[in-house]
Amino acid sequence: MRIVRRWLPAVLLLAAGCGGRGDLYTRKLEPLPLLTTGEALVSVVPQTQRVVAVRPGGKSQGLPISDGARRAVRLQGEQVAVLAGDQRHPVLQLVSVDSGDVRTLELPGAYDTLTFSDDSRYGLLTYSTASLGPDVVARNLNEVAVVDAEARSVTRLTLGTESLAPRSVVFAPPHEDRQYVVITLDRGVVVLDAKHPRRAPKRIPTRLSETQPEVSVQEALFSRGGDVLFLRLSSMDDVFAVELAQEGDELLASVNFLAGGTGLSDLELPPEAAPASERSVLAVYAGSQEARVLDARGLQDGPRLPLGAPLTKAHVLSDGRTLFYEGKLRTVVAWDVVSGKNGTVLLSAGFDAVRFSDALGAAVFRHPSVGSTGGAALSVVTVREEDTRLRVRISPIPVSRAIGADVMDADRGRLYFAPQGQPVLARLDVETLAIDQVTLDAPITALHYLPASGLLAAQHAEPTLGDVTLIPADRLERGAAERVRYFTLADELARASEGP
């Protein structure tokens, strides 16, 4: 394994403040959480004002950004978006880690969070109560900003609601004529069209009648067609369905309460082949132990499945089948909404995480403890169709200890994982159950997968200066691994080595 050591003397030199650069260390290095694009591992370092792209060969490219970076998200392709600047001069910077291009958009406020549409065309910026403190004692948290990344424009909007602050932001699927986005609040929701931000937002209260108080939103989900908003509300069994329509410049909303079972716990989009899938929702009810497909028009003849256990979550696989589960229970149920076939399997124990390979119609459940021995395990669950039912098969895989880090290559059906506190990286093929492993030089704290380059990045315990091992996902061999260290100081190190 090759280790990048050529920066170590420069690190020590910088720490000593050589060449007048010691003022860099008046602030502790605190990089933002690592991001991944298709080809690179990306570290945003506010203290050095750099976006650092880490690639194989020890090549770490530092791109200059504004001071005060506080939040970053990945966009489509090889781009990241960074909120930076200060209270007087806040900016949003769109950084291409491939070309090195940095586009800067002036902002009307120092926003705290940013959420983008699936196509990365539109973004919504909001404030958070967490940002209030000695530097900012008060702020109008009803103010948001809509970003059009293609037009490089920012539009400030005031929601004017009675709520303190937004709780979440959810974009509808991109549409040629509109781009709906919902902002959930502690009192109701607000829907606006990001493609036409000058149009007045639509405030929608969440209550059963005018005399009752509003209830908070637990989950928001747009229909596949994007013109129906489904809401799961606290202490309410009905699905709150909002049908959206445009009349001139006015956004209209009509509300319908979709009755089903009791104990509503999850909402998902039904498979595309399901009846009326463009305007329906799959609802899970833990209380009545059932799943239902509900039509936004309130029709009562949709598909229904008794689950036989108080399951709380659903996941729709790409083949149209749906898995239902609950972390504290052993039961997993599979359902084909179109054919009506279903099947059930019992896991060895409860689990703390599940990873899906939609392409292969499989899931991997992670058990931190199994049986009286307390050993850890993985359960690979696959679904196959038979004449009268779905056959749900479980393949248990014992592991040496509880898993501390894992990542799934969903397209190829490969789970990469590392036991807690261990330097061992393992690969499980969910189709063949083949297992390979390699021992690295340090324990692994997190794993990242770069699909375009087919690389794994194993993060080690020193996030401040940057310490990862890059290894091809197809070659778990020590000879193919490359440890890259101190990349959070990549650009500074290069400048330090040139100066006196």
C-alpha positions as CSV (number, residue, x, y, z in Angstrom):
1,M,0.0,0.0,0.0
2,R,1.4,3.4,-1.0
3,I,1.2,6.2,1.6
4,V,1.3,9.8,0.5
5,R,4.1,11.1,2.7
6,R,5.5,14.0,0.7
7,W,3.2,16.5,2.5
8,L,4.3,15.6,6.1
9,P,7.3,18.0,6.3
10,A,5.1,20.8,5.0
11,V,2.5,20.0,7.7
12,L,5.1,20.3,10.4
13,L,6.4,23.5,8.8
14,L,3.0,25.0,8.7
15,A,2.3,24.1,12.3
16,A,5.4,26.0,13.3
17,G,4.1,29.1,11.4
18,C,6.9,29.3,8.9
19,G,6.7,32.1,6.3
20,G,4.1,34.0,8.2
21,R,1.4,31.4,7.5
22,G,1.0,30.4,11.1
23,D,-2.1,32.6,11.4
24,L,-3.9,29.8,9.5
25,Y,-3.8,27.9,12.8
26,T,-5.5,30.5,14.9
27,R,-8.6,28.6,14.1
28,K,-8.9,24.8,14.5
29,L,-9.4,23.0,11.2
30,E,-13.0,21.8,11.1
31,P,-13.8,20.5,7.6
32,L,-17.4,19.9,6.7
33,P,-18.6,16.2,6.4
34,L,-17.1,14.5,3.3
35,L,-19.1,14.5,0.1
36,T,-18.8,12.2,-2.8
37,T,-19.3,12.9,-6.5
38,G,-19.2,10.2,-9.1
39,E,-15.4,10.4,-9.4
40,A,-14.0,12.2,-6.4
41,L,-14.1,12.5,-2.6
42,V,-14.8,16.1,-1.7
43,S,-13.8,18.0,1.5
44,V,-14.9,21.5,2.2
45,V,-12.5,23.2,4.6
46,P,-13.8,26.6,5.8
47,Q,-10.5,27.5,7.6
48,T,-8.4,27.3,4.4
49,Q,-11.2,28.5,2.2
50,R,-10.9,25.5,-0.1
51,V,-12.9,22.8,-1.7
52,V,-10.5,19.8,-2.0
53,A,-11.2,17.0,-4.5
54,V,-9.4,13.8,-3.7
55,R,-8.7,11.4,-6.5
56,P,-6.4,8.3,-7.0
57,G,-2.7,8.9,-7.4
58,G,-2.5,11.3,-4.4
59,K,-3.9,14.1,-6.5
60,S,-5.8,16.5,-4.3
61,Q,-7.0,19.6,-6.1
62,G,-7.8,22.6,-3.9
63,L,-10.3,25.1,-5.3
64,P,-10.6,28.5,-3.6
65,I,-14.0,29.5,-2.1
66,S,-15.2,32.4,0.1
67,D,-14.6,32.5,3.8
68,G,-17.3,31.2,6.2
69,A,-18.4,28.0,4.5
70,R,-21.0,26.3,6.7
71,R,-23.0,23.9,4.6
72,A,-22.4,21.9,1.4
73,V,-24.4,19.4,-0.7
74,R,-23.7,17.4,-3.7
75,L,-25.4,18.3,-7.0
76,Q,-25.6,16.3,-10.2
77,G,-22.4,15.4,-12.0
78,E,-19.2,16.6,-10.5
79,Q,-20.6,19.6,-8.7
80,V,-21.1,20.7,-5.1
81,A,-23.0,23.7,-3.7
82,V,-21.5,25.6,-0.7
83,L,-23.2,28.2,1.5
84,A,-20.4,30.6,2.6
85,G,-19.7,34.2,3.4
86,D,-20.7,36.2,6.5
87,Q,-23.8,38.1,7.7
88,R,-22.9,41.1,5.6
89,H,-21.9,39.3,2.5
90,P,-23.5,35.9,2.2
91,V,-22.9,33.8,-1.0
92,L,-23.8,30.5,-2.6
93,Q,-21.0,29.0,-4.6
94,L,-21.5,26.3,-7.2
95,V,-18.2,24.4,-7.5
96,S,-17.3,22.1,-10.4
97,V,-14.6,19.7,-9.0
98,D,-14.1,18.5,-12.5
99,S,-13.4,21.7,-14.4
100,G,-12.4,23.8,-11.4
101,D,-15.1,26.4,-12.2
102,V,-16.6,28.3,-9.2
103,R,-19.7,30.3,-9.7
104,T,-20.7,32.7,-7.0
105,L,-24.3,33.9,-6.4
106,E,-24.9,36.8,-4.0
107,L,-27.6,36.0,-1.4
108,P,-30.1,38.3,0.4
109,G,-29.3,36.5,3.7
110,A,-26.9,34.2,5.5
111,Y,-29.1,31.1,5.2
112,D,-28.3,27.9,7.0
113,T,-29.6,25.1,4.9
114,L,-30.0,24.3,1.2
115,T,-32.0,21.7,-0.7
116,F,-32.0,21.1,-4.4
117,S,-34.4,19.5,-6.9
118,D,-33.5,16.1,-8.3
119,D,-32.1,17.7,-11.5
120,S,-30.1,20.2,-9.5
121,R,-31.7,23.1,-11.4
122,Y,-33.5,24.7,-8.5
123,G,-32.6,25.2,-4.8
124,L,-34.3,26.5,-1.8
125,L,-32.4,28.2,1.1
126,T,-33.9,28.4,4.6
127,Y,-32.9,29.5,8.1
128,S,-32.6,27.4,11.2
129,T,-33.2,28.3,14.9
130,A,-29.8,26.6,15.5
131,S,-28.1,29.6,14.0
132,L,-29.4,32.0,16.7
133,G,-26.8,33.0,19.3
134,P,-24.5,35.8,20.4
135,D,-23.7,36.7,16.8
136,V,-27.3,36.6,15.6
137,V,-29.8,37.3,18.3
138,A,-33.0,37.4,16.2
139,R,-34.0,36.7,12.6
140,N,-37.1,36.3,10.4
141,L,-37.1,32.6,9.9
142,N,-40.1,32.9,7.5
143,E,-37.8,34.3,4.9
144,V,-36.5,31.9,2.2
145,A,-34.7,32.2,-1.1
146,V,-35.2,30.3,-4.4
147,V,-32.1,29.6,-6.5
148,D,-32.2,29.0,-10.3
149,A,-28.8,27.5,-10.9
150,E,-29.1,27.6,-14.7
151,A,-30.1,31.3,-14.8
152,R,-27.8,32.2,-11.9
153,S,-30.6,34.0,-10.1
154,V,-31.8,34.2,-6.5
155,T,-35.3,35.3,-5.5
156,R,-36.1,36.3,-1.9
157,L,-39.5,35.3,-0.6
158,T,-41.3,36.0,2.7
159,L,-43.7,33.2,3.7
160,G,-45.6,35.3,6.2
161,T,-46.8,32.3,8.3
162,E,-47.4,32.0,12.0
163,S,-44.6,29.3,12.4
164,L,-41.2,30.0,13.9
165,A,-39.1,28.2,11.2
166,P,-39.2,25.7,8.4
167,R,-38.8,22.1,9.4
168,S,-38.0,20.4,6.1
169,V,-38.0,21.1,2.3
170,V,-39.3,18.5,-0.3
171,F,-39.2,19.0,-4.1
172,A,-41.7,17.5,-6.5
173,P,-40.4,15.5,-9.5
174,P,-39.1,18.0,-12.2
175,H,-41.8,19.0,-14.7
176,E,-41.6,21.0,-17.9
177,D,-44.0,23.7,-16.8
178,R,-43.5,23.9,-13.1
179,Q,-41.3,22.9,-10.1
180,Y,-43.3,22.6,-7.0
181,V,-41.6,22.6,-3.6
182,V,-43.2,22.2,-0.2
183,I,-41.8,23.7,3.0
184,T,-43.1,22.0,6.1
185,L,-43.7,24.0,9.3
186,D,-44.9,23.4,12.8
187,R,-48.2,24.9,11.6
188,G,-49.1,23.8,8.2
189,V,-47.1,23.8,5.0
190,V,-46.3,26.3,2.2
191,V,-46.1,25.3,-1.5
192,L,-44.4,27.4,-4.1
193,D,-43.3,27.0,-7.7
194,A,-39.6,27.4,-8.0
195,K,-39.8,27.8,-11.8
196,H,-42.0,30.9,-11.2
197,P,-40.8,32.2,-7.8
198,R,-42.6,35.6,-8.2
199,R,-45.9,33.9,-7.9
200,A,-47.4,34.0,-4.4
201,P,-46.7,30.9,-2.3
202,K,-49.7,28.9,-1.2
203,R,-50.2,28.5,2.6
204,I,-52.1,25.3,3.5
205,P,-53.2,24.8,7.1
206,T,-53.1,21.2,8.5
207,R,-56.2,20.7,10.5
208,L,-59.4,18.8,10.3
209,S,-61.7,21.8,10.7
210,E,-61.5,25.6,11.3
211,T,-62.1,25.2,15.0
212,Q,-59.3,22.7,15.6
213,P,-55.6,23.6,16.0
214,E,-53.1,22.7,13.3
215,V,-51.0,19.6,13.7
216,S,-47.3,19.2,12.7
217,V,-46.2,17.4,9.6
218,Q,-44.2,14.2,10.1
219,E,-43.6,13.4,6.4
220,A,-44.3,15.0,3.0
221,L,-44.3,13.2,-0.3
222,F,-45.3,14.4,-3.8
223,S,-47.1,12.0,-6.2
224,R,-45.3,10.6,-9.1
225,G,-47.0,13.2,-11.4
226,G,-46.1,16.0,-9.0
227,D,-49.5,17.6,-8.7
228,V,-50.6,15.9,-5.5
229,L,-48.9,16.4,-2.1
230,F,-49.4,13.7,0.5
231,L,-48.8,14.5,4.2
232,R,-48.5,12.3,7.2
233,L,-49.5,14.3,10.3
234,S,-48.8,13.7,13.9
235,S,-51.7,11.9,15.8
236,M,-53.7,11.5,12.6
237,D,-54.5,8.2,10.8
238,D,-55.9,9.8,7.6
239,V,-53.4,10.8,4.8
240,F,-53.7,14.5,4.2
241,A,-53.8,14.8,0.4
242,V,-53.5,18.2,-1.3
243,E,-54.3,18.5,-5.0
244,L,-52.5,21.4,-6.7
245,A,-53.5,23.3,-9.7
246,Q,-52.5,26.5,-11.5
247,E,-55.0,29.1,-12.5
248,G,-53.2,32.0,-14.1
249,D,-50.7,33.2,-11.5
250,E,-52.6,31.7,-8.6
251,L,-51.7,28.3,-7.1
252,L,-54.9,26.5,-6.0
253,A,-55.1,23.7,-3.4
254,S,-57.9,21.4,-2.6
255,V,-57.7,19.1,0.4
256,N,-58.9,15.5,0.8
257,F,-58.6,13.2,3.8
258,L,-57.8,9.6,2.8
259,A,-59.0,7.1,5.3
260,G,-57.3,3.8,5.7
261,G,-56.2,1.9,8.8
262,T,-54.9,3.1,12.2
263,G,-51.5,4.0,13.3
264,L,-50.2,5.6,10.0
265,S,-46.4,5.2,10.1
266,D,-45.0,5.6,6.6
267,L,-45.8,6.9,3.1
268,E,-44.1,5.7,-0.1
269,L,-44.9,6.1,-3.9
270,P,-46.5,2.8,-5.2
271,P,-44.8,1.0,-8.1
272,E,-45.3,2.6,-11.5
273,A,-47.4,-0.5,-12.7
274,A,-49.9,-0.1,-9.8
275,P,-53.3,1.3,-10.7
276,A,-53.5,5.1,-10.8
277,S,-49.8,5.3,-9.6
278,E,-49.5,8.9,-10.9
279,R,-52.0,10.0,-8.2
280,S,-51.8,7.5,-5.4
281,V,-49.8,6.7,-2.3
282,L,-48.7,3.5,-0.5
283,A,-49.6,3.9,3.2
284,V,-48.3,1.7,6.1
285,Y,-50.4,1.3,9.3
286,A,-48.6,-0.1,12.3
287,G,-51.8,0.0,14.4
288,S,-54.1,-2.1,12.2
289,Q,-51.1,-4.0,10.8
290,E,-51.8,-3.4,7.1
291,A,-50.7,-1.6,4.0
292,R,-53.0,0.2,1.5
293,V,-52.7,2.0,-1.8
294,L,-54.8,5.1,-1.5
295,D,-56.1,7.1,-4.4
296,A,-55.9,10.9,-4.1
297,R,-59.6,11.2,-5.1
298,G,-60.6,9.2,-2.0
299,L,-61.6,6.0,-3.8
300,Q,-61.8,3.0,-1.4
301,D,-61.2,0.1,-3.7
302,G,-57.4,0.2,-3.8
303,P,-55.2,-2.8,-3.0
304,R,-54.8,-3.8,0.6
305,L,-52.4,-6.3,2.4
306,P,-52.7,-7.5,6.0
307,L,-49.1,-7.5,7.4
308,G,-49.6,-9.8,10.4
309,A,-47.2,-7.6,12.5
310,P,-47.0,-3.9,13.5
311,L,-44.5,-3.0,10.7
312,T,-43.7,0.6,10.3
313,K,-41.6,1.1,7.1
314,A,-41.9,0.3,3.4
315,H,-39.4,0.3,0.5
316,V,-40.4,-0.1,-3.1
317,L,-37.9,-2.1,-5.2
318,S,-37.3,-1.3,-8.8
319,D,-39.0,-4.5,-9.9
320,G,-42.2,-3.2,-8.3
321,R,-42.2,-5.4,-5.2
322,T,-42.4,-3.7,-1.8
323,L,-40.7,-4.8,1.4
324,F,-42.2,-4.0,4.8
325,Y,-40.2,-4.1,8.1
326,E,-39.6,-2.6,11.5
327,G,-36.2,-2.5,13.2
328,K,-37.3,-4.0,16.5
329,L,-39.1,-6.9,14.9
330,R,-38.0,-10.0,13.0
331,T,-40.8,-10.0,10.4
332,V,-40.2,-8.9,6.8
333,V,-43.1,-9.0,4.3
334,A,-42.9,-8.7,0.5
335,W,-45.8,-7.6,-1.6
336,D,-46.4,-7.4,-5.4
337,V,-49.2,-4.7,-5.5
338,V,-50.1,-5.6,-9.2
339,S,-50.4,-9.3,-8.9
340,G,-51.4,-9.4,-5.2
341,K,-48.8,-12.0,-4.4
342,N,-47.0,-11.7,-1.0
343,G,-44.6,-13.6,1.2
344,T,-43.1,-13.4,4.7
345,V,-39.8,-14.3,6.4
346,L,-38.5,-14.1,9.9
347,L,-35.1,-12.7,10.5
348,S,-32.7,-14.0,13.2
349,A,-33.1,-10.8,15.3
350,G,-33.9,-7.2,15.2
351,F,-31.7,-4.9,13.2
352,D,-30.2,-1.4,13.3
353,A,-29.9,-0.7,9.6
354,V,-31.0,-2.0,6.2
355,R,-29.4,-1.4,2.7
356,F,-31.2,-2.1,-0.6
357,S,-30.2,-3.2,-4.0
358,D,-33.2,-2.2,-6.0
359,A,-31.7,-3.5,-9.3
360,L,-31.4,-7.1,-7.8
361,G,-34.6,-6.9,-5.7
362,A,-32.7,-7.6,-2.5
363,A,-32.0,-6.1,0.9
364,V,-29.3,-6.6,3.5
365,F,-30.4,-6.3,7.2
366,R,-27.7,-5.5,9.7
367,H,-27.9,-7.2,13.2
368,P,-25.7,-5.8,15.9
369,S,-26.5,-8.8,18.2
370,V,-27.9,-12.2,17.4
371,G,-29.0,-14.9,19.9
372,S,-27.6,-15.6,23.3
373,T,-23.9,-15.4,22.1
374,G,-24.4,-11.7,21.2
375,G,-22.6,-12.1,17.9
376,A,-23.3,-9.8,15.0
377,A,-24.7,-10.8,11.6
378,L,-26.0,-9.8,8.2
379,S,-29.2,-11.1,6.6
380,V,-29.5,-11.1,2.8
381,V,-33.2,-11.1,1.9
382,T,-34.2,-11.8,-1.7
383,V,-37.7,-12.1,-3.3
384,R,-38.6,-14.6,-6.1
385,E,-42.0,-15.1,-7.7
386,E,-43.7,-18.5,-7.6
387,D,-47.1,-19.6,-9.0
388,T,-49.2,-18.5,-6.0
389,R,-47.0,-16.5,-3.8
390,L,-43.7,-14.6,-3.4
391,R,-40.9,-16.6,-1.9
392,V,-38.9,-14.5,0.5
393,R,-35.6,-16.1,1.2
394,I,-33.1,-15.2,4.0
395,S,-29.4,-16.0,3.9
396,P,-27.7,-15.3,7.2
397,I,-24.0,-14.2,7.3
398,P,-22.3,-14.1,10.7
399,V,-19.6,-11.4,11.2
400,S,-16.9,-11.1,13.8
401,R,-18.4,-8.0,15.5
402,A,-21.0,-5.3,15.1
403,I,-20.5,-3.4,11.8
404,G,-19.3,0.2,12.2
405,A,-19.4,1.4,8.6
406,D,-21.0,0.2,5.4
407,V,-22.0,1.4,2.0
408,M,-24.0,-0.3,-0.8
409,D,-23.3,-0.4,-4.5
410,A,-27.0,-0.7,-5.3
411,D,-26.6,-1.3,-9.0
412,R,-24.3,-4.2,-8.7
413,G,-25.6,-5.6,-5.4
414,R,-22.5,-5.3,-3.4
415,L,-22.3,-4.4,0.3
416,Y,-19.0,-3.1,1.6
417,F,-18.6,-3.0,5.3
418,A,-16.1,-2.8,8.2
419,P,-16.4,-4.1,11.7
420,Q,-16.2,-1.6,14.5
421,G,-12.7,-0.6,15.5
422,Q,-11.1,-2.9,12.8
423,P,-8.9,-2.1,9.8
424,V,-10.7,-4.8,7.8
425,L,-12.7,-3.9,4.7
426,A,-15.1,-6.7,3.4
427,R,-17.3,-7.1,0.3
428,L,-20.5,-9.1,0.2
429,D,-22.1,-10.0,-3.1
430,V,-25.8,-10.2,-2.4
431,E,-26.5,-12.3,-5.4
432,T,-23.8,-15.0,-5.0
433,L,-23.1,-14.5,-1.3
434,A,-19.3,-14.4,-2.1
435,I,-17.2,-12.6,0.5
436,D,-13.8,-10.9,0.0
437,Q,-11.8,-8.9,2.4
438,V,-8.6,-6.9,2.8
439,T,-6.8,-5.5,5.8
440,L,-5.8,-1.8,5.6
441,D,-3.4,0.2,7.8
442,A,-5.9,1.8,10.2
443,P,-9.4,1.2,11.6
444,I,-12.2,2.4,9.4
445,T,-14.8,4.9,10.6
446,A,-16.8,5.5,7.4
447,L,-17.1,4.2,3.9
448,H,-17.8,6.1,0.7
449,Y,-18.5,4.7,-2.8
450,L,-17.6,6.6,-6.0
451,P,-19.7,4.9,-8.8
452,A,-18.2,6.6,-11.8
453,S,-14.7,5.7,-11.0
454,G,-15.5,2.4,-9.2
455,L,-13.6,3.4,-6.1
456,L,-14.1,2.9,-2.4
457,A,-12.9,5.5,0.1
458,A,-12.3,4.2,3.6
459,Q,-12.2,7.0,6.0
460,H,-9.9,6.7,9.1
461,A,-10.0,8.3,12.5
462,E,-8.3,11.6,11.7
463,P,-10.9,13.7,9.9
464,T,-9.3,17.1,10.7
465,L,-6.2,16.7,8.5
466,G,-7.8,14.2,6.1
467,D,-7.0,10.4,6.1
468,V,-8.6,8.0,3.7
469,T,-7.6,4.9,1.8
470,L,-8.7,4.6,-1.8
471,I,-9.1,1.2,-3.3
472,P,-10.8,-0.2,-6.5
473,A,-14.1,-1.8,-5.6
474,D,-13.3,-4.7,-7.8
475,R,-9.8,-5.3,-6.4
476,L,-9.7,-5.7,-2.6
477,E,-6.0,-6.1,-2.5
478,R,-3.4,-4.3,-0.4
479,G,-1.3,-3.7,-3.5
480,A,-4.2,-1.8,-5.1
481,A,-4.9,0.4,-2.0
482,E,-3.6,3.9,-1.7
483,R,-3.6,5.9,1.5
484,V,-4.1,9.6,1.1
485,R,-3.4,11.8,4.1
486,Y,-3.4,15.5,5.0
487,F,-5.6,16.4,2.0
488,T,-7.5,19.0,3.9
489,L,-4.4,21.1,3.7
490,A,-3.6,20.2,0.1
491,D,-3.4,23.7,-1.4
492,E,-1.8,25.3,1.7
493,L,0.9,22.6,1.7
494,A,1.7,23.4,-2.0
495,R,2.0,27.1,-1.2
496,A,4.1,26.5,1.9
497,S,6.6,24.4,0.0
498,E,7.1,27.3,-2.5
499,G,7.4,30.1,0.1
500,P,10.3,30.9,2.5
